[in-house]
Amino acid sequence: MTGSRPPLAVAAAARNAPLGERVAAQLRADILDGRRLPGERLIEDRLSEELGVSRVPIREALRALAAEGLVELLPRRGASVARASPQTIHDLIEVRATLEALNARLAARNHDAASASELRRILAAGDAAARSGSASELMRLNGEFHDTLARAGRNSVLWEIMRTLRERTNLIFAASAGARAPQNWTEHSAILAAVLDADEELAAMLATRHVRRAGDAALQADPATHARSGGDTHAALPVDARAQPDAAPLTGAAHHTHIGPRTDTVLRASATLSAEAVAPTDAVPPTDAVPPTDAVAPTDAVAPTDAVPPTDAVPPTDAAP
């Protein structure tokens, strides 16, 4: 780990939380900010000395982070920062893209005024963090946005599944969280606009595309994953997820103040999507109908043969005298 700082400095805002949670918050921030790299060993004695705590909260923190998918715990080898294979990344992104679409669809159908207000607040905070925030702050706000969107959908089963899935994908998206932050929050803005406009289809489609693009960017930003995938940074994503160019970024007032029914944000997002659609090929003109062959003229009716004239009646023999 590079750099020095007071023990548990990142988690200082949560100083009323149990010590194990504070240690977990510190290590989580280190991992998501890139201060602890995938595959790096997390040795309890060193962490205890570095953070100024006993080994008990260290163990608690490592178990919590392992449940989130950020840490691997292996017998006889201890803990290390998790490293996902390209196939695992593909599977996680595929599932999350599908479920985030359902999440956005339900939010468009079931959101209320309170959830709409909270989502606007998070969006404003995320937009500000995209310009100056740390990777861990961006990841926190990103999780808060998607979590609140799931709550707005009012499906408790989906909310629980999504919370666990987001924890497992945090490490994947952390690699590009900073570089892609402005685009992430522009896409969040478009999703929210569609949700508040109750446009289920558009909200679902934008949510799916958002996850797939973020996954694609994460793969390209992680040299280790790039090498393990044989240099094909697109290998983990479905073909349709990488065949479409990014939408033009929304700037100025259109980014936030127009969030509401059928906003400029949604219209411009829709226009981008329409432009990306493959134009239908010209219909193949129908071939000229094959003219019907001239009907075969019926053969002249066979003239009936002249009736055979009856043979002359044999004249009766003269009666015998």
C-alpha positions in Angstrom: 0.0 0.0 0.0 1.2 3.5 -0.9 1.0 6.7 1.0 0.5 7.4 4.7 -2.5 8.7 6.7 -3.8 8.6 10.3 -5.3 5.1 11.2 -8.9 4.8 10.0 -8.9 8.3 8.5 -11.3 7.5 5.7 -13.8 5.9 8.2 -13.5 8.8 10.7 -17.0 10.1 9.8 -18.3 6.8 11.1 -16.5 6.9 14.4 -19.7 6.0 16.3 -19.9 2.7 14.4 -18.4 -0.5 15.8 -14.7 -0.9 15.3 -15.0 -3.8 12.9 -17.3 -1.7 10.6 -14.8 1.2 10.7 -12.0 -1.1 9.7 -14.1 -2.6 6.9 -14.9 0.9 5.7 -11.2 1.8 5.6 -10.2 -1.3 3.7 -13.1 -1.0 1.4 -12.1 2.6 0.5 -8.5 1.4 0.0 -9.6 -1.3 -2.4 -12.0 0.8 -4.4 -9.6 3.8 -4.6 -6.9 1.4 -6.0 -4.6 1.7 -3.0 -4.8 -2.1 -2.5 -4.7 -3.9 -5.8 -6.4 -7.2 -6.9 -4.4 -10.2 -5.6 -2.6 -8.2 -2.9 -2.3 -10.1 0.4 -4.1 -8.7 3.4 -2.1 -10.0 6.4 -3.8 -9.6 9.7 -0.6 -8.6 11.7 0.4 -5.9 9.2 -3.1 -4.5 9.0 -3.4 -4.5 12.8 -0.2 -2.5 13.1 -1.0 -0.2 10.2 -4.5 0.7 11.4 -3.7 0.6 15.1 -6.3 -1.9 16.2 -6.3 -5.5 17.4 -6.7 -8.5 15.1 -10.3 -9.1 16.2 -11.8 -6.2 14.3 -9.4 -7.0 11.4 -10.9 -10.5 11.1 -14.5 -9.1 11.3 -13.7 -6.6 8.6 -12.2 -9.2 6.3 -15.2 -11.5 6.7 -17.5 -8.6 5.9 -15.5 -7.6 2.8 -15.4 -11.3 1.7 -19.2 -11.3 1.8 -19.2 -8.3 -0.5 -16.9 -9.9 -3.0 -14.1 -7.5 -2.4 -11.8 -10.0 -0.5 -11.0 -13.6 -1.0 -10.4 -15.9 2.1 -8.5 -19.0 1.3 -7.5 -21.8 3.7 -3.8 -21.6 4.7 -3.3 -18.6 2.5 -5.3 -16.0 4.4 -7.0 -13.0 2.8 -6.3 -11.1 -0.4 -8.0 -8.5 -2.5 -10.4 -10.4 -4.8 -9.5 -10.9 -8.5 -12.3 -11.8 -10.8 -11.7 -13.9 -14.0 -13.0 -12.6 -17.3 -15.7 -15.3 -17.3 -16.9 -14.3 -13.9 -16.9 -10.6 -14.9 -19.0 -11.5 -18.0 -21.5 -13.5 -15.9 -21.9 -10.8 -13.2 -22.3 -8.0 -15.8 -24.9 -10.0 -17.8 -27.0 -10.7 -14.7 -26.7 -7.2 -13.3 -27.7 -5.6 -16.7 -30.8 -7.8 -16.8 -31.9 -7.1 -13.3 -31.1 -3.4 -13.4 -33.5 -3.2 -16.4 -36.2 -4.8 -14.3 -35.3 -2.5 -11.4 -35.7 0.7 -13.6 -38.9 -0.6 -15.1 -40.5 -1.2 -11.7 -39.3 2.2 -10.5 -40.9 3.9 -13.5 -44.2 2.1 -12.6 -44.2 2.5 -8.8 -42.1 5.5 -7.7 -43.6 8.1 -5.4 -42.8 11.8 -4.7 -40.5 10.9 -1.8 -38.3 8.5 -3.8 -38.2 10.9 -6.7 -36.9 13.7 -4.4 -34.3 11.4 -2.9 -33.1 10.3 -6.4 -32.8 13.9 -7.5 -30.7 14.7 -4.4 -28.3 11.7 -5.0 -28.0 12.7 -8.7 -26.9 16.2 -7.8 -24.4 14.8 -5.3 -23.1 12.3 -7.8 -22.7 15.0 -10.5 -20.6 17.1 -8.1 -18.5 14.1 -7.1 -17.9 13.2 -10.7 -15.9 16.5 -11.0 -13.9 16.2 -7.8 -14.8 13.1 -5.7 -12.7 10.1 -4.9 -13.4 6.7 -6.4 -14.8 5.4 -3.1 -17.1 8.4 -2.9 -18.3 7.8 -6.4 -18.9 4.1 -5.8 -20.8 4.9 -2.6 -23.1 7.4 -4.4 -23.5 5.0 -7.3 -24.6 2.3 -5.0 -26.9 4.8 -3.2 -28.5 5.8 -6.5 -29.2 2.2 -7.7 -30.3 1.1 -4.2 -32.8 4.0 -4.0 -34.0 3.2 -7.5 -34.6 -0.4 -6.4 -36.5 0.8 -3.3 -38.7 3.0 -5.6 -39.6 -0.1 -7.5 -41.1 -1.6 -4.3 -40.0 -5.2 -4.9 -38.3 -6.3 -1.7 -37.0 -9.6 -3.3 -35.4 -7.7 -6.2 -33.9 -5.1 -3.8 -32.2 -7.8 -1.7 -30.8 -9.5 -4.8 -29.6 -6.3 -6.3 -27.9 -5.2 -3.1 -25.8 -8.4 -3.0 -25.1 -8.2 -6.7 -23.9 -4.6 -6.5 -21.5 -5.5 -3.7 -20.0 -8.3 -5.9 -19.6 -6.0 -8.9 -18.2 -3.0 -7.0 -14.6 -4.2 -7.6 -15.2 -4.6 -11.3 -16.5 -1.1 -11.8 -14.0 0.5 -9.5 -11.3 0.3 -12.1 -13.0 2.9 -14.3 -15.1 4.7 -11.7 -13.1 7.9 -11.8 -12.4 8.1 -15.5 -16.0 7.3 -16.5 -17.7 9.3 -13.7 -19.1 12.1 -15.9 -20.6 9.6 -18.3 -22.0 7.4 -15.5 -23.9 10.3 -14.0 -25.1 11.5 -17.4 -26.5 8.1 -17.9 -28.0 8.1 -14.4 -29.7 11.4 -15.3 -31.3 9.9 -18.4 -32.5 6.8 -16.5 -34.0 9.0 -13.8 -35.8 11.2 -16.4 -37.4 8.1 -18.0 -38.4 6.8 -14.6 -40.0 10.1 -13.5 -41.8 10.1 -16.9 -43.1 6.6 -16.2 -41.6 5.4 -19.4 -40.9 1.8 -18.5 -39.5 0.6 -21.8 -37.0 3.5 -22.1 -36.0 3.3 -18.4 -35.3 -0.5 -18.8 -33.3 -0.1 -22.0 -31.2 2.8 -20.7 -30.4 0.9 -17.5 -29.3 -2.2 -19.4 -27.1 -0.1 -21.7 -25.6 1.8 -18.7 -24.4 -1.4 -17.0 -23.0 -2.9 -20.1 -21.1 0.2 -21.1 -19.7 0.5 -17.6 -18.6 -3.1 -17.7 -16.9 -2.6 -21.0 -15.1 0.5 -19.7 -14.0 -1.4 -16.6 -12.5 -4.2 -18.6 -10.5 -1.8 -20.8 -9.3 0.1 -17.7 -7.9 -3.1 -16.0 -4.7 -4.2 -17.6 -4.6 -7.4 -15.6 -8.1 -8.4 -16.8 -7.2 -7.3 -20.3 -4.2 -9.7 -20.3 -6.1 -12.6 -18.9 -8.8 -12.2 -21.6 -6.1 -12.5 -24.3 -6.3 -8.8 -25.1 -10.0 -8.9 -26.0 -11.4 -6.3 -23.7 -14.8 -6.9 -25.2 -14.9 -10.6 -24.5 -17.0 -10.3 -21.4 -19.9 -8.5 -23.0 -22.6 -9.5 -25.4 -22.1 -8.3 -29.0 -25.0 -5.8 -28.9 -23.6 -4.1 -25.9 -20.4 -3.0 -27.7 -21.7 -2.4 -31.1 -23.3 1.0 -30.3 -21.4 4.2 -29.8 -21.8 6.2 -26.6 -24.6 8.7 -26.5 -23.6 12.4 -26.7 -23.1 13.8 -23.2 -25.8 16.1 -21.8 -24.6 19.4 -20.5 -25.9 22.5 -18.8 -29.6 22.8 -17.7 -30.6 19.7 -19.7 -28.6 17.6 -17.3 -30.7 18.2 -14.2 -33.3 20.9 -14.3 -35.4 19.2 -16.9 -35.9 16.0 -15.0 -39.6 15.4 -15.2 -42.3 14.4 -17.7 -40.9 13.9 -21.2 -37.8 16.0 -20.6 -35.1 17.1 -23.0 -32.9 14.5 -21.4 -35.2 11.7 -22.4 -35.9 13.2 -25.9 -32.2 13.5 -26.6 -31.5 10.0 -25.2 -34.2 8.6 -27.4 -32.9 10.5 -30.4 -29.4 9.0 -29.8 -30.9 5.5 -29.6 -32.9 6.0 -32.7 -29.9 7.2 -34.6 -28.0 4.1 -33.6 -30.6 1.8 -34.8 -29.7 0.0 -38.0 -31.7 1.5 -40.9 -33.9 -1.1 -42.5 -32.7 -2.3 -45.8 -34.9 -1.3 -48.7 -37.5 -3.7 -49.3 -36.7 -6.0 -52.2 -39.2 -5.1 -54.9 -41.4 -7.9 -55.7 -40.4 -9.8 -58.8 -42.8 -9.3 -61.7 -45.4 -11.8 -61.5 -44.8 -14.5 -64.1 -47.5 -14.0 -66.6 -49.8 -16.9 -66.8 -49.1 -19.1 -69.8 -51.8 -18.9 -72.4 -54.4 -21.3 -71.7 -54.1 -24.3 -73.9 -56.8 -23.9 -76.4 -59.2 -26.7 -76.1 -58.8 -29.1 -79.0 -61.7 -29.0 -81.4 -64.3 -31.3 -80.4 -64.0 -34.5 -82.4 -66.7 -34.4 -84.9 -69.0 -37.3 -84.4 -68.5 -39.8 -87.2 -71.4 -39.8 -89.6 -73.9 -42.2 -88.5 -73.6 -45.5 -90.4 -76.6 -45.6 -92.6 -78.9 -48.4 -91.8 -78.6 -51.3 -94.2 -81.6 -51.6 -96.5 -84.0 -53.7 -94.9 -84.0 -57.2 -96.4 -87.1 -57.4 -98.4 -89.4 -60.0 -97.1 -89.5 -63.2 -99.1 -92.7 -63.7 -101.0 -95.0 -65.7 -99.1 -95.2 -69.3 -100.3 -98.2 -70.0 -102.5 
